[in-house]
């Protein structure tokens, strides 16, 4: 049995969603008698630890002490493989990917218990849709640069939420780190909104969420929370009756946590090939 160590460059600040989908791409092509061990650094998540092990078990945790494990290891950059997300949009069979996620990507937080303890009563009482709005640097310097106006509150967000409520949903589970949108949405729709709180830097800027500028100097406990919070967010989204999503790894992850195809993307009008 051979261990392949999946690593990254210390200055690579890609988020936990990117890590998970890169790992899934490796798992899809794993060789016989091969196991993966993640050894990852990211100053947005930890100042000194392998951040994967802060929030997740190793995908082959039970095999790490196997007496048949070869002492020689191979090292690879985890981002050498990309996960093809076309099936999310075509709504084709995702059972294999869902099985890989369930088997190999296990958070140390019990997601189902967290949902039952904190959200189940509300979800049993109301018909809830989830809405994921990107409000980070994707719209300033990222792939959708200079297109923030395309999702403005008056002409896009507000009519969309009204439509969701008119479709028979009692409440909307709002998932966003954009404080600008959060404030406007809650002011307009009040008790109709359920908001998942997120840890945000003290010097929070909006609409841009610039990792290097806003997180890099935060303390270790704060950074550690940022690893698991998006995973919790994706899992809770998957428990809603229907999801309105944008192209982001957290939205895609929420689809994998679902057992159905009750979702749609709301950002077809965004050009994600643009850079600032």
C-alpha positions as CSV (number, residue, x, y, z in Angstrom):
1,X,0.0,0.0,0.0
2,X,1.4,3.4,-1.1
3,X,0.8,6.7,0.5
4,X,0.5,9.8,-1.7
5,X,0.8,13.1,0.2
6,X,-1.3,15.8,-1.3
7,X,0.2,19.2,-0.5
8,X,-0.1,22.8,-1.6
9,X,2.1,25.8,-1.8
10,X,2.2,27.7,1.6
11,X,1.1,30.9,-0.2
12,X,-1.9,29.3,-1.9
13,X,-5.0,30.8,-0.4
14,X,-7.7,28.8,-2.2
15,X,-10.6,28.0,0.0
16,X,-11.8,24.8,1.6
17,X,-14.3,24.2,-1.2
18,X,-11.4,24.2,-3.7
19,X,-9.6,21.7,-1.6
20,X,-12.6,19.3,-1.3
21,X,-13.2,19.3,-5.1
22,X,-9.6,18.8,-5.9
23,X,-9.5,15.9,-3.5
24,X,-12.6,14.5,-5.1
25,X,-10.9,14.7,-8.5
26,X,-7.9,12.7,-7.1
27,X,-10.3,10.1,-5.5
28,X,-12.0,9.6,-8.9
29,X,-8.7,8.4,-10.3
30,X,-7.1,6.8,-7.3
31,X,-4.9,3.8,-8.1
32,X,-5.2,0.3,-6.6
33,X,-3.5,0.1,-3.2
34,X,-3.0,3.9,-3.0
35,X,-4.1,6.1,-0.1
36,X,-4.1,9.8,0.2
37,X,-2.8,11.9,3.1
38,X,-3.5,15.7,3.1
39,X,-0.8,18.0,4.3
40,X,-2.0,21.5,3.7
41,X,-1.0,25.0,4.7
42,X,-3.1,28.2,4.4
43,X,-2.5,31.3,6.4
44,X,-6.2,32.1,6.1
45,X,-7.0,29.0,8.1
46,X,-4.1,28.5,10.4
47,X,-0.8,30.1,11.3
48,X,1.1,26.9,11.8
49,X,-1.0,23.7,11.5
50,X,-2.0,21.3,8.8
51,X,-5.4,22.9,8.4
52,X,-7.1,19.8,7.0
53,X,-6.7,18.0,10.3
54,X,-8.2,20.8,12.3
55,X,-11.6,20.2,10.8
56,X,-11.5,16.9,8.9
57,X,-10.3,13.3,9.4
58,X,-7.8,12.1,6.9
59,X,-9.6,10.3,4.0
60,X,-7.8,7.1,4.8
61,X,-7.4,7.6,8.6
62,X,-7.8,3.9,9.4
63,X,-5.0,2.9,7.0
64,X,-2.3,5.2,8.2
65,X,-0.9,2.7,10.7
66,X,-1.3,-0.3,8.4
67,X,1.8,-2.5,8.7
68,X,1.7,-3.0,4.9
69,X,2.0,0.7,4.2
70,X,5.1,1.4,2.1
71,X,7.6,3.7,3.9
72,X,8.3,5.5,0.6
73,X,5.8,8.2,-0.2
74,X,4.9,10.2,-3.2
75,X,4.2,13.9,-3.0
76,X,1.7,15.8,-5.3
77,X,0.2,19.2,-5.4
78,X,-3.4,18.7,-4.6
79,X,-4.5,21.2,-7.2
80,X,-3.0,19.3,-10.1
81,X,-6.4,17.8,-10.8
82,X,-9.6,19.7,-11.5
83,X,-13.1,18.4,-10.8
84,X,-15.5,18.7,-13.8
85,X,-18.8,20.2,-12.5
86,X,-20.8,19.9,-15.7
87,X,-23.1,17.2,-14.2
88,X,-24.2,19.7,-11.6
89,X,-25.7,21.9,-14.3
90,X,-27.0,19.1,-16.4
91,X,-28.5,17.5,-13.3
92,X,-27.0,14.1,-14.3
93,X,-26.3,11.2,-11.9
94,X,-24.1,12.4,-9.0
95,X,-24.4,9.2,-7.0
96,X,-20.7,8.3,-7.4
97,X,-19.5,11.7,-6.3
98,X,-21.9,11.8,-3.4
99,X,-20.7,8.4,-2.3
100,X,-17.0,9.6,-2.4
101,X,-17.9,12.6,-0.4
102,X,-19.7,10.6,2.2
103,X,-17.0,7.9,2.5
104,X,-13.8,10.0,2.4
105,X,-14.5,13.6,3.4
106,X,-15.6,13.4,7.0
107,X,-15.7,16.6,9.1
108,X,-14.9,16.2,12.8
109,X,-18.1,18.1,13.6
110,X,-21.2,15.9,13.5
111,X,-23.2,17.8,10.9
112,X,-26.4,15.9,11.3
113,X,-26.4,16.3,15.1
114,X,-25.7,20.0,14.6
115,X,-28.7,20.3,12.2
116,X,-31.0,18.4,14.5
117,X,-30.0,20.3,17.6
118,X,-30.2,23.8,16.0
119,X,-32.5,23.7,13.0
120,X,-34.8,20.6,12.7
121,X,-37.7,22.1,14.6
122,X,-37.8,25.1,12.3
123,X,-37.3,23.0,9.2
124,X,-40.2,20.7,10.2
125,X,-42.5,23.7,10.8
126,X,-41.8,25.7,7.7
127,X,-41.3,25.1,4.0
128,X,-37.9,26.6,3.5
129,X,-35.8,27.5,0.4
130,X,-32.1,28.3,0.5
131,X,-30.5,31.2,-1.3
132,X,-26.8,31.5,-1.8
133,X,-25.4,34.9,-2.8
134,X,-21.8,35.4,-3.6
135,X,-20.6,38.7,-2.3
136,X,-16.8,38.3,-2.0
137,X,-13.8,39.2,-4.1
138,X,-15.3,37.2,-7.0
139,X,-17.1,40.4,-8.0
140,X,-14.1,42.7,-7.5
141,X,-10.9,41.0,-8.7
142,X,-12.0,37.5,-9.3
143,X,-13.6,35.6,-12.2
144,X,-16.7,37.8,-12.2
145,X,-14.9,41.1,-11.8
146,X,-16.8,44.4,-12.3
147,X,-20.2,42.6,-12.4
148,X,-21.5,43.3,-8.9
149,X,-24.2,45.5,-10.3
150,X,-25.7,42.5,-12.1
151,X,-26.8,41.1,-8.7
152,X,-27.9,44.4,-7.2
153,X,-30.6,44.4,-4.5
154,X,-33.3,46.5,-6.2
155,X,-33.3,44.8,-9.6
156,X,-32.1,41.3,-8.9
157,X,-32.1,40.1,-5.3
158,X,-35.3,41.7,-4.1
159,X,-37.5,40.5,-7.1
160,X,-35.9,37.0,-6.7
161,X,-36.8,36.6,-3.1
162,X,-40.3,37.8,-3.8
163,X,-40.6,35.2,-6.5
164,X,-39.3,32.5,-4.1
165,X,-41.9,33.4,-1.5
166,X,-44.6,33.5,-4.1
167,X,-43.6,30.0,-5.1
168,X,-45.0,28.7,-1.8
169,X,-42.0,28.9,0.5
170,X,-42.6,30.2,4.0
171,X,-39.0,31.3,4.6
172,X,-35.7,31.8,2.9
173,X,-32.4,30.5,4.4
174,X,-30.0,33.2,3.4
175,X,-26.3,32.2,2.9
176,X,-23.9,35.0,2.2
177,X,-20.9,36.9,3.5
178,X,-22.0,40.1,1.9
179,X,-23.1,42.3,4.8
180,X,-24.5,44.9,2.3
181,X,-27.0,42.3,0.9
182,X,-27.7,40.8,4.3
183,X,-28.7,44.1,5.8
184,X,-31.0,45.1,2.9
185,X,-32.6,41.6,2.7
186,X,-33.4,41.4,6.4
187,X,-34.8,44.9,6.5
188,X,-37.0,44.2,3.6
189,X,-38.2,40.7,4.4
190,X,-37.8,40.6,8.1
191,X,-39.0,37.3,9.7
192,X,-39.2,35.6,6.3
193,X,-35.4,35.4,6.4
194,X,-33.3,32.8,8.3
195,X,-29.6,33.9,8.3
196,X,-26.7,31.6,9.0
197,X,-24.2,33.7,10.9
198,X,-20.6,33.7,9.7
199,X,-17.4,34.7,11.4
200,X,-16.2,37.9,9.8
201,X,-13.0,39.9,10.3
202,X,-13.2,42.9,12.6
203,X,-12.1,45.2,9.7
204,X,-14.6,43.7,7.4
205,X,-14.9,45.4,4.0
206,X,-17.8,45.0,1.7
207,X,-18.8,44.0,-0.9
208,X,-15.3,42.6,-1.4
209,X,-14.1,39.9,1.0
210,X,-10.3,40.1,0.4
211,X,-8.7,37.2,2.2
212,X,-5.2,38.5,2.4
213,X,-6.3,42.0,3.7
214,X,-9.0,40.9,6.0
215,X,-8.1,37.5,7.6
216,X,-4.3,37.2,7.5
217,X,-3.8,39.0,10.9
218,X,-6.7,37.3,12.7
219,X,-6.0,34.9,15.6
220,X,-5.8,31.1,15.3
221,X,-9.2,30.3,16.7
222,X,-10.9,32.7,14.3
223,X,-9.1,31.3,11.3
224,X,-9.9,27.7,12.4
225,X,-13.7,28.6,12.4
226,X,-13.4,29.6,8.7
227,X,-12.6,26.0,7.7
228,X,-15.8,24.4,9.0
229,X,-18.3,27.2,8.8
230,X,-18.8,26.9,5.0
231,X,-19.2,23.2,5.3
232,X,-21.9,23.6,7.9
233,X,-23.5,26.2,5.6
234,X,-23.5,23.8,2.7
235,X,-25.0,21.0,4.8
236,X,-27.8,23.2,6.2
237,X,-28.6,24.4,2.7
238,X,-29.0,20.8,1.5
239,X,-31.7,20.3,4.1
240,X,-34.0,22.9,2.6
241,X,-36.8,21.9,0.2
242,X,-35.2,23.8,-2.7
243,X,-32.0,25.7,-3.3
244,X,-31.3,28.8,-5.4
245,X,-27.6,28.8,-6.1
246,X,-24.7,30.6,-7.6
247,X,-21.6,29.1,-9.1
248,X,-19.4,28.5,-6.1
249,X,-17.8,25.5,-4.5
250,X,-20.1,25.9,-1.4
251,X,-23.2,25.7,-3.6
252,X,-21.8,22.7,-5.4
253,X,-21.0,21.0,-2.1
254,X,-24.5,21.6,-0.9
255,X,-25.8,19.8,-4.0
256,X,-23.6,16.8,-3.1
257,X,-25.1,16.8,0.4
258,X,-28.6,16.7,-1.0
259,X,-30.4,13.4,-2.0
260,X,-32.2,15.0,-4.9
261,X,-31.9,17.6,-7.7
262,X,-34.1,20.3,-6.1
263,X,-32.0,23.3,-7.1
264,X,-31.4,25.8,-9.8
265,X,-28.6,28.3,-10.6
266,X,-29.5,32.0,-10.6
267,X,-26.4,33.4,-12.1
268,X,-26.5,32.4,-15.8
269,X,-26.2,36.1,-16.6
270,X,-22.8,36.4,-14.9
271,X,-19.6,36.1,-17.1
272,X,-17.2,34.0,-14.9
273,X,-14.4,34.2,-17.4
274,X,-13.7,37.8,-16.7
275,X,-10.8,39.0,-14.5
276,X,-10.2,42.3,-12.8
